[in-house]
Amino acid sequence: MKIWRSMPANNGIEKEMLKQLIIRYSPDFLLSLAKKFKKNQRKKQLLSQEKNNKSISKEKLISDFKKIGLQAGDSILVHSSLSKIGFVNGGAKTVIDALEEVVGKEGTLLFPTFPAKGRNKTHLEDHAFFDISNTPSQMGSITEYFRTQENVFRSFHPTDPVCAKGPLAEFYTNSHFGQLTPYNENSPFRKLCLKKGKILMLGTTLNGACTNLHTLEDAVDFKYPVYDEKIFDVKMIDENGKETWMKTKVHNPIYSAKRNCDALKPLFEKENVLINGIVGEAKTMLIDADGMLQIMVKYYKEKGVTMYTPFGE
């Protein structure tokens, strides 16, 4: 799959670096207040759109999805923010219906349905169990709606489960259990690369949501200690209510704080594996999953580029 750039690359690297420094060194209570204020402002905007009949229809979403490059038969991993799209008639259901209509019966939709609200290490220290049928997704309202629909498969993984629906759904989700690290060749994320799938960042950023960036860490002999030393033994409950146990690593919170994923965006644009667009009101990116992995491997080996060292060594 080849994705062509439809908009010029944005070289606001200094601005992004300043933003990351502010986030990294601001007290948690200030970041929490800023996030709450921003969320309340967005809620007011959405209520105003609803009141003034400026809602977004399924037809509008279908048109926008096609414009950015989604096609029938695609496998799409979607990272989503419903509020960023605007006030959508029918909410999460309408977004899913529009995506399903675009990819068709031959296409497969995937959504991250991670159970942690924050760091995985903190989550497992407090909740060392995972129930595949009942543990909710904390990745937004669209993902939780999708998780509860019929004919949806969920990968049996305690921190990074993925839900999928379509002809390849079982393939993507059937070998995640028992993997010590969540992004290796048996994960839905690497399988998406194998099948030349796409990643849709629907109102989300690389920093906030692009989990496939982690595929580099399990694809090479990664030099940085991104996984925590502690190995968790997690109680797992399958779809039949049967209990079993699984060992897993989680990302090292100290190294997680060093990430600057958005600084990689100009590289992906330059290499034609990421395009920008708008869906509803949401800034959206469409990424070639395998293309991004190959670029990450190449620049890691040649220049030491990673999400932790986005400008090389």
C-alpha positions as CSV (number, residue, x, y, z in Angstrom):
1,M,0.0,0.0,0.0
2,K,1.3,3.5,-0.9
3,I,-0.2,6.6,0.7
4,W,0.4,9.9,-0.9
5,R,0.7,13.2,1.0
6,S,-2.3,15.4,0.4
7,M,-1.3,18.3,2.6
8,P,2.1,20.0,3.1
9,A,4.2,18.8,6.1
10,N,4.2,21.0,9.2
11,N,7.6,21.7,10.5
12,G,6.6,23.1,13.9
13,I,9.2,21.1,15.7
14,E,10.2,23.8,18.1
15,K,6.6,24.4,19.1
16,E,6.1,20.7,19.7
17,M,9.3,20.5,21.8
18,L,8.1,23.4,23.9
19,K,4.7,21.8,24.4
20,Q,6.3,18.6,25.6
21,L,8.6,20.4,28.0
22,I,5.6,22.2,29.5
23,I,3.7,18.9,29.9
24,R,6.6,17.1,31.3
25,Y,7.6,19.6,34.0
26,S,4.2,21.1,34.9
27,P,2.7,19.9,38.3
28,D,0.1,17.1,37.9
29,F,-2.7,19.3,39.4
30,L,-2.1,22.0,36.9
31,L,-2.2,19.6,34.0
32,S,-5.4,18.1,35.4
33,L,-7.1,21.5,35.7
34,A,-6.1,22.4,32.2
35,K,-7.4,19.1,30.9
36,K,-10.7,19.6,32.8
37,F,-11.1,23.2,31.5
38,K,-10.5,22.1,27.9
39,K,-13.0,19.2,28.2
40,N,-15.7,21.5,29.6
41,Q,-15.1,24.1,26.8
42,R,-15.5,21.3,24.2
43,K,-18.7,20.1,25.9
44,K,-20.2,23.6,25.6
45,Q,-19.2,23.7,21.9
46,L,-20.9,20.4,21.2
47,L,-24.1,21.4,23.0
48,S,-24.1,24.6,20.9
49,Q,-23.8,22.5,17.7
50,E,-26.7,20.3,18.7
51,K,-28.8,23.3,19.7
52,N,-28.2,25.0,16.4
53,N,-28.7,21.9,14.2
54,K,-25.0,21.9,13.1
55,S,-24.6,18.2,13.7
56,I,-22.5,15.8,11.6
57,S,-24.3,13.1,9.6
58,K,-23.3,9.5,8.7
59,E,-23.1,10.6,5.1
60,K,-20.7,13.4,5.9
61,L,-18.4,10.9,7.8
62,I,-18.5,8.5,4.9
63,S,-17.5,11.2,2.5
64,D,-14.6,12.4,4.7
65,F,-13.4,8.8,5.4
66,K,-13.2,8.2,1.6
67,K,-11.4,11.5,1.0
68,I,-8.6,10.7,3.4
69,G,-8.1,7.4,1.7
70,L,-10.1,4.6,3.4
71,Q,-11.2,2.0,0.9
72,A,-13.3,-1.2,0.6
73,G,-11.4,-4.2,1.9
74,D,-9.1,-2.2,4.2
75,S,-8.0,-3.4,7.6
76,I,-8.1,-0.2,9.8
77,L,-6.9,0.2,13.3
78,V,-8.8,3.3,14.6
79,H,-7.7,5.5,17.5
80,S,-10.6,7.9,18.1
81,S,-12.0,10.9,20.0
82,L,-15.7,11.3,19.5
83,S,-15.8,14.8,20.9
84,K,-13.1,16.0,18.4
85,I,-15.3,15.0,15.5
86,G,-18.0,17.3,16.5
87,F,-21.6,16.6,17.5
88,V,-22.4,13.4,15.6
89,N,-26.0,12.4,15.0
90,G,-26.3,9.0,16.7
91,G,-22.9,9.3,18.4
92,A,-20.5,6.3,18.5
93,K,-22.9,4.1,16.6
94,T,-23.0,6.5,13.6
95,V,-19.1,6.6,13.5
96,I,-18.9,2.8,13.5
97,D,-21.7,2.4,10.9
98,A,-19.9,4.9,8.6
99,L,-16.6,3.1,8.9
100,E,-18.2,-0.3,8.3
101,E,-19.9,1.0,5.2
102,V,-16.6,2.4,3.8
103,V,-14.5,-0.8,4.3
104,G,-17.4,-3.1,3.4
105,K,-17.9,-6.8,4.1
106,E,-14.3,-7.6,3.0
107,G,-12.8,-5.0,5.4
108,T,-11.9,-5.4,9.0
109,L,-12.2,-2.8,11.7
110,L,-9.9,-2.8,14.8
111,F,-10.0,-0.7,17.9
112,P,-7.7,-0.6,21.0
113,T,-9.7,-1.5,24.1
114,F,-7.1,-1.0,26.8
115,P,-8.4,-1.2,30.4
116,A,-6.0,1.3,32.0
117,K,-6.8,4.9,32.4
118,G,-3.1,5.8,33.0
119,R,0.1,3.8,33.0
120,N,-0.2,0.0,32.7
121,K,2.2,-0.6,35.6
122,T,0.0,1.4,37.9
123,H,-3.1,-0.3,36.6
124,L,-1.8,-3.9,37.1
125,E,-0.5,-3.0,40.6
126,D,-4.1,-2.2,41.5
127,H,-6.0,-4.5,39.1
128,A,-4.0,-7.7,38.4
129,F,-6.8,-9.3,36.4
130,F,-8.5,-9.1,33.0
131,D,-11.9,-10.3,32.1
132,I,-12.1,-10.5,28.3
133,S,-15.9,-10.1,28.2
134,N,-16.5,-7.6,31.0
135,T,-13.4,-5.4,31.5
136,P,-14.4,-2.2,29.8
137,S,-12.2,-0.1,27.4
138,Q,-10.8,3.2,28.6
139,M,-9.9,4.3,25.1
140,G,-13.0,6.4,24.5
141,S,-16.7,6.0,24.0
142,I,-16.4,4.7,20.4
143,T,-14.1,1.9,21.4
144,E,-16.4,0.8,24.3
145,Y,-19.4,0.8,22.0
146,F,-17.5,-1.3,19.5
147,R,-16.4,-3.7,22.1
148,T,-20.0,-4.6,23.1
149,Q,-21.2,-5.3,19.5
150,E,-22.0,-8.7,18.1
151,N,-19.4,-10.6,16.1
152,V,-16.5,-8.7,17.7
153,F,-13.4,-10.6,18.7
154,R,-11.1,-9.3,21.5
155,S,-7.5,-10.2,21.9
156,F,-6.9,-12.0,25.3
157,H,-4.3,-9.6,26.7
158,P,-4.3,-7.9,30.1
159,T,-3.0,-4.4,29.1
160,D,-3.2,-3.9,25.3
161,P,-6.3,-5.9,24.1
162,V,-7.6,-5.1,20.6
163,C,-11.2,-5.6,19.4
164,A,-11.8,-6.5,15.7
165,K,-14.7,-7.2,13.5
166,G,-14.6,-8.5,9.9
167,P,-13.2,-11.5,8.0
168,L,-9.7,-11.1,9.5
169,A,-10.9,-10.3,13.1
170,E,-10.0,-13.7,14.5
171,F,-6.6,-13.7,12.8
172,Y,-5.7,-10.4,14.3
173,T,-6.8,-11.3,17.8
174,N,-6.1,-15.0,18.3
175,S,-2.4,-15.1,19.4
176,H,-2.0,-12.2,21.8
177,F,-2.4,-14.4,24.9
178,G,0.8,-15.5,26.5
179,Q,3.1,-13.0,24.9
180,L,5.5,-11.5,27.4
181,T,5.6,-8.2,25.4
182,P,2.4,-6.8,23.8
183,Y,3.7,-5.6,20.4
184,N,5.7,-8.5,19.0
185,E,5.0,-10.5,15.8
186,N,2.0,-12.3,17.5
187,S,0.2,-9.1,18.4
188,P,-2.6,-7.5,16.4
189,F,-0.3,-4.5,15.9
190,R,2.4,-6.4,14.0
191,K,-0.2,-8.5,12.2
192,L,-1.7,-5.3,10.9
193,C,1.7,-4.5,9.3
194,L,1.8,-8.0,7.8
195,K,-1.6,-7.5,6.2
196,K,-0.6,-4.0,4.9
197,G,-3.3,-2.4,7.0
198,K,-3.8,1.2,7.9
199,I,-4.0,3.2,11.1
200,L,-6.6,6.0,11.4
201,M,-5.8,8.7,14.0
202,L,-9.3,10.1,14.2
203,G,-9.0,13.3,16.3
204,T,-6.0,11.8,18.1
205,T,-2.3,12.5,18.0
206,L,0.8,10.3,17.8
207,N,1.7,11.3,21.3
208,G,-1.6,10.5,22.7
209,A,-2.6,7.3,20.9
210,C,-0.4,5.8,18.2
211,T,0.3,2.4,19.8
212,N,1.9,1.0,16.7
213,L,5.0,3.1,17.4
214,H,5.8,0.4,19.9
215,T,6.2,-2.2,17.2
216,L,9.7,-1.0,16.6
217,E,10.7,-2.0,20.2
218,D,9.8,-5.6,19.6
219,A,11.0,-5.8,16.0
220,V,14.7,-5.0,16.7
221,D,17.2,-5.5,19.5
222,F,16.1,-2.3,21.1
223,K,18.8,-0.5,23.1
224,Y,16.7,1.4,25.6
225,P,15.1,-0.1,28.7
226,V,11.6,0.7,27.7
227,Y,10.1,-2.3,29.6
228,D,10.0,-2.2,33.4
229,E,12.0,-4.8,35.2
230,K,9.0,-6.2,37.0
231,I,7.1,-9.0,35.3
232,F,3.4,-9.2,36.3
233,D,1.4,-12.4,36.7
234,V,-2.1,-11.6,35.8
235,K,-5.3,-13.5,36.4
236,M,-7.2,-13.9,33.1
237,I,-10.8,-14.8,32.6
238,D,-11.8,-16.0,29.2
239,E,-15.2,-15.8,27.4
240,N,-16.4,-18.9,29.1
241,G,-15.5,-17.6,32.6
242,K,-12.5,-19.9,32.9
243,E,-9.6,-18.5,34.9
244,T,-6.0,-18.8,33.8
245,W,-2.8,-16.8,34.4
246,M,-0.5,-14.9,32.1
247,K,2.9,-13.2,32.6
248,T,3.5,-9.8,31.0
249,K,5.9,-6.9,30.9
250,V,4.7,-3.3,31.0
251,H,6.4,-0.2,29.8
252,N,8.8,1.6,32.2
253,P,7.1,4.8,33.4
254,I,10.4,6.6,33.6
255,Y,11.1,6.0,29.9
256,S,7.5,6.5,29.0
257,A,7.8,10.1,30.2
258,K,10.6,10.6,27.7
259,R,8.4,10.0,24.6
260,N,8.1,12.7,22.0
261,C,6.0,10.8,19.4
262,D,4.6,13.9,17.6
263,A,8.2,15.0,16.7
264,L,8.3,11.9,14.4
265,K,5.4,13.2,12.3
266,P,7.5,15.2,9.8
267,L,9.6,12.1,9.1
268,F,6.5,10.0,8.4
269,E,5.1,12.7,6.1
270,K,8.4,13.1,4.2
271,E,8.5,9.3,3.7
272,N,4.9,9.3,2.4
273,V,3.6,6.9,5.0
274,L,1.3,9.5,6.7
275,I,-1.3,11.8,5.3
276,N,-3.4,14.5,6.9
277,G,-7.0,15.2,6.5
278,I,-10.2,16.3,8.3
279,V,-13.1,14.1,9.4
280,G,-16.0,16.1,10.6
281,E,-14.1,18.7,12.6
282,A,-11.3,16.3,13.7
283,K,-7.8,16.6,12.5
284,T,-7.1,13.1,11.2
285,M,-4.1,11.1,10.1
286,L,-4.0,8.0,7.9
287,I,-0.9,5.9,8.3
288,D,0.5,3.0,6.4
289,A,1.2,0.6,9.3
290,D,3.9,-1.5,7.6
291,G,5.4,1.5,5.9
292,M,5.7,3.2,9.2
293,L,7.4,0.2,10.8
294,Q,9.9,-0.1,8.0
295,I,10.8,3.6,8.2
296,M,11.2,3.3,12.0
297,V,13.5,0.3,11.6
298,K,15.6,2.0,8.9
299,Y,16.0,5.3,10.8
300,Y,16.7,3.5,14.1
301,K,19.5,1.4,12.6
302,E,21.0,4.3,10.6
303,K,20.5,7.3,12.9
304,G,19.2,6.1,16.3
305,V,15.7,7.7,15.8
306,T,13.0,6.5,18.2
307,M,10.0,8.1,19.9
308,Y,12.4,8.7,22.8
309,T,15.1,10.2,20.6
310,P,13.1,11.6,17.6
311,F,16.0,13.7,16.3
312,G,18.5,10.8,16.5
313,E,21.5,10.3,18.7
